[in-house]
């Protein structure tokens, strides 16, 4: 199985991607060695570590005041760590639609609460947001919905289209 990178995106970024444009993502998250060490993930805990990296990618959306929309992208090898490396931040790969394996978005019923929290998290560092009990509760209480890439239009319904 190839490694996965989780890329926070907006609907306005992902639609052209499906049409054949490449996305030079602004940030990306992955279960890197540093990330696994920081959160004490065992070598055989790939699925759990990937889930956590996806959560941090979704929090990047919240910090930027966006609805949570994250692409799971298959890569040949993990990009270099950079930025908040303890949270799995990596150099953003060029994303091509054929490498997108899943789209994760909030349940429509969760969006009002997440948008309200986003107003308090805007501009803060990921480490600061993660130390906030409200952010941890948000991620525990509001799992992202999984969509196959062929379901992009359905996944994006109701998201802020920035």
C-alpha positions in Angstrom: 0.0 0.0 0.0 1.3 3.4 -0.9 1.5 6.2 1.6 -1.3 8.8 1.9 -1.1 12.5 2.2 -4.1 14.5 3.5 -4.6 17.9 1.7 -7.0 20.5 3.1 -8.8 22.2 0.1 -11.7 24.4 -0.8 -14.5 23.5 -3.2 -13.1 26.1 -5.5 -9.7 24.3 -5.6 -11.0 20.8 -6.0 -13.4 21.3 -8.9 -10.7 22.3 -11.4 -8.6 19.5 -10.1 -11.2 17.0 -11.3 -11.2 18.8 -14.7 -7.6 18.0 -15.2 -5.8 20.9 -13.6 -3.0 20.1 -11.0 -3.3 21.5 -7.5 -0.2 22.9 -5.9 -1.6 22.5 -2.4 -0.8 25.1 0.3 -0.4 22.5 3.1 -0.5 18.8 3.5 -0.4 16.3 6.4 0.9 12.7 6.6 1.8 10.0 9.2 5.5 10.8 9.0 8.2 9.3 11.3 8.3 12.5 13.4 4.5 12.5 13.7 4.4 8.8 14.7 7.1 9.4 17.3 5.4 12.5 18.7 2.0 10.7 19.1 3.5 7.3 19.9 2.0 5.3 17.0 3.4 1.8 16.5 4.9 0.8 13.2 1.8 -1.3 12.5 -0.8 1.4 13.3 -0.9 2.9 9.8 -4.7 3.3 9.7 -4.8 5.1 13.1 -1.9 7.3 12.2 -3.4 8.2 8.8 -6.7 9.0 10.6 -4.9 11.4 12.9 -3.1 13.1 10.0 -6.5 13.6 8.3 -7.8 15.2 11.5 -4.9 17.7 11.5 -5.5 18.5 7.9 -9.2 19.2 8.7 -8.1 21.5 11.6 -6.0 23.4 9.1 -9.3 24.2 7.3 -10.8 25.4 10.6 -7.8 27.6 11.3 -8.2 29.2 7.9 -11.9 29.8 8.5 -13.0 27.3 5.9 -15.4 24.4 5.9 -13.5 21.1 6.5 -12.8 19.4 3.2 -9.8 17.1 2.9 -8.5 15.0 0.1 -6.7 11.7 0.7 -4.0 11.5 -1.9 -1.9 8.5 -2.7 1.8 9.3 -3.2 4.8 7.2 -4.2 6.7 8.3 -1.1 6.0 10.8 1.7 7.1 14.4 1.1 9.7 16.0 3.4 8.4 17.2 6.7 8.1 20.9 7.2 6.3 23.4 9.3 4.5 21.8 12.3 6.3 18.5 11.8 5.0 17.0 15.1 1.5 17.3 13.6 2.6 15.6 10.3 2.9 18.7 8.2 4.7 18.0 5.0 5.8 19.7 1.8 2.7 19.9 -0.3 2.8 17.6 -3.3 1.4 18.5 -6.6 -2.0 16.8 -6.6 -3.5 15.1 -9.6 -7.1 13.9 -9.6 -6.2 10.3 -10.5 -4.3 10.1 -7.2 -7.2 11.2 -5.0 -8.5 8.2 -3.2 -11.2 9.9 -1.0 -12.8 13.1 -0.1 -13.7 13.9 3.6 -16.2 16.6 4.5 -18.3 17.5 7.5 -21.8 16.2 7.9 -24.1 19.1 7.0 -25.6 19.0 10.6 -22.2 19.6 12.1 -21.3 22.6 10.0 -22.9 25.4 12.1 -21.0 24.3 15.2 -17.7 23.9 13.3 -18.1 27.3 11.7 -18.7 28.8 15.1 -15.5 27.3 16.4 -13.6 28.4 13.3 -14.3 32.0 14.3 -12.4 31.5 17.5 -9.6 29.5 15.9 -8.8 31.8 13.0 -5.1 32.5 12.6 -4.0 30.5 15.5 -1.1 27.9 15.3 -2.1 24.3 15.0 -0.4 23.4 18.3 -2.4 26.1 20.0 -5.7 24.9 18.5 -4.9 21.3 19.4 -4.3 22.2 23.0 -7.8 23.7 23.1 -10.2 21.2 24.6 -13.0 22.5 22.3 -10.9 21.6 19.2 -10.3 18.1 20.6 -14.0 17.7 21.3 -14.8 19.0 17.9 -12.7 16.3 16.2 -14.1 13.6 18.5 -17.7 14.6 18.2 -17.8 15.4 14.5 -16.2 12.7 12.3 -15.8 13.6 8.7 -17.9 11.9 6.1 -16.1 9.8 3.5 -16.8 10.1 -0.2 -15.4 8.3 -3.2 -13.8 10.7 -5.7 -16.6 9.9 -8.2 -19.0 11.5 -5.6 -17.3 14.9 -5.6 -20.5 16.9 -6.5 -22.4 15.2 -3.7 -19.5 15.8 -1.2 -19.3 19.5 -1.9 -23.0 20.3 -1.5 -23.5 23.0 1.1 -19.8 23.8 1.6 -18.6 27.4 1.5 -17.3 27.8 -2.1 -14.2 29.9 -1.5 
